[in-house]
Structures are given as C-alpha cells and as structure tokens.
Amino acid sequence: MLPFHQVVADDFEAVNQRILEQLHSDVELVENIGHYLIEAGGKRLRPLMVLLTTRALDYQGRDHLDLAAIIEFIHTATLLHDDVVDTSDRRRGRLTANAQWGNAPAVLVGDFLYSRAFQMMVAIGRMDIMSVLSETTNRIAEGEVQQLVNAKDPAVTEENYFSVIDKKTAILFASACEVAALLSDASKAQRKALRAYGHHVGMAFQLMDDALDYRGDAQTLGKNVGDDLAEGKPTLPLIYAMENGSPEQSSLVASAIRSGDASQLPQVLEIVNATGAMEYTLGRAHKQVERARAQLSGLPDSRYTQAMAEVADFALARSH
C-alpha cells in the first residue's frame, strides 16, 4: 500500500470487502474471473479518488464506500474489454482474463461488472451521480472505439491523441472526484475544481503510461514493453518523433505503426530518444500535474488534500 493509501486505510479495507460482496454470483465462472481480477491488486487510484475527496469534504455517511467500489467495477470492466480488443496477454504481472479463460468469458464478465455497478448506483439513489457515471461510461466506450479507429494510422494528430486519452482514461478519474463531491454536497466551485483535478491527474497518468512503454521493463511494468507499438498505437512519443525527426526517421516510425511491428522497437526507441520525444511527453505530463495541484487550493487544508497532491505527484513519478 502506497503512503497516500494509508490516510484512508480503514475505508480502503471496507471498500475491498464491499467489492468481494458485490462480486457474488450464482455462476461460478463470474466469481472466479471477478476474484482473479480484484486479487491482482493494482494501485486502485480511481476508488482512492472517491475516498480522499469525500474525506477532504468531511463527508460523514457510508455511501462513499459503495461509490468507490462502483468506480473500481467500471474501471475493471473497461480493462476486461480493452484486453480483448488489444489481444493483450499480460496485465499487473500476470495473465489477463482473456488469456486465462478466453475472450467470450472476459467480455461477458466485463458486462456483469458494468451492470453490477449500475445496480449499486440505483441503491445509492442519487440521480445526479447516475447521470455523471452513465455519461462517463458512454464516453469511455467512445474513446475505446476512437483508439481502435486510430490503430495503425501514423497520421493521427496530437489533438486526436489527447481526445482519446481524455475519454478512455482521464474521464473516469475526473468523474470519480465529481461524484464524490456530489455525494458530499460540495459547492459548485468545489465540484468543478475537483473534477478538473481528477482530469489532470488522469491525463498525467496516461501520458506516463504511454511514455513507460518506451522506457520501462516488463517485470516492473507488469506488461510487455513495446505492447503499444505491437498494437500499432500512435501515442504521443511516436507522434512527436514523427513530427520532429528526419524524413527517414519519420518514415521508419510510421512504417512500424502501420505494421504493428514490435521487432522494430530498438530502432524506434533510438528515434524517440534522439528527437526528444520522451522529454516532450514527460513535460506535458508535468504540466498536467501542476494543473492538478492548483485545483486543490480551494479545499480545506488537511491530510486528505495533502494525500491528493501526493497522488498527482505519483502520476508523474511512477515506474509502473
């Protein structure tokens, strides 16, 4: 558990219990896959956003625990579907659910988690929260489709790239903070600032994720280095390298994207480093973190808001 998790350790333990309870199904395969995913761990940053935000706003109820579990279920469902679409075989250091059980069970259990999340939302009984999260799940699906369309297309622009990561990653961070603010009856200004905080953290997180694919190692990352290249994903390091490299360099990167040829990873890495693409990507991530921290100025100073600032810093400093 990372230091900023410790601030809400009791809440986190209660959320984990709620997750296990809500994974119950009469169909054994649903429970098997669900437990496999949850027990894989992960950083659980999205539900953490809910817990820290509600505590920072002095929320006194118990619905924040279910809300955090809902956010984790939505995120896990997207991972299940994403791994099938990307034909990924590793996540968090072990086999993905689709590699372990096959594509069909992975997709269907993802559907189960989505629907269970909405059952839990109904139980909370807040239409404003349901409105935010229904819009969020729709936008995530749009982002995944947009990323699929962009695959193996070296002509994808930086603007298009940022649109995709906003929809597929940042929006759930943003919405986790916003629904926590709604649950806590925060002011309109606080709600807006917290949503912006989550958005900027999510953007930084995805920028770093895309950068790590060209600088990490498989054991640390828990996934295969070069996966993005093998899937033909035109992420920011490659987009910048093509825009700022020589014609020969740009052509090689474009060819690797079109073919999804991970065997060209060493040459692509050389070009990414030679063109300053890594520094550019990390710089964009750093600006997102600065913007995230700035949004916290309107909140009461507490160990919870300090932990939220640390989460923003972690998005930039992480190695996996």
Buried (B, 14 or more C-beta within 10 A) or exposed (E): EBEBBEBBEEBBEBBBEBBBEBBEBEEEEBBBBBEBBBEBEBBBBBBBBBBBBBBBBEBEEEBBBBBBBBBBBBBBBBBBBBBBBBEBBBBBBEBBBBBBBEBEBBBBBBEBBBEBBBEBBEEBEBEEBBEBBEEBBEBBBBBBBBBEEBBBBBEBEBEBBBBBBBBBBBBBBBBBBBBBBBBBEBEEEBBBBBBBBBBBBBBBBBBBBBBBBBBBEEEEBBBBBBBBBBBBBBBBBBBBBBEBBEEEBBEBBBBBBBBBBBEBBEBBBEBBBEBBBBBBBBEBBBEBBEBBBBBBEEBEEBBBBBBBBBBBBBBBEBEB
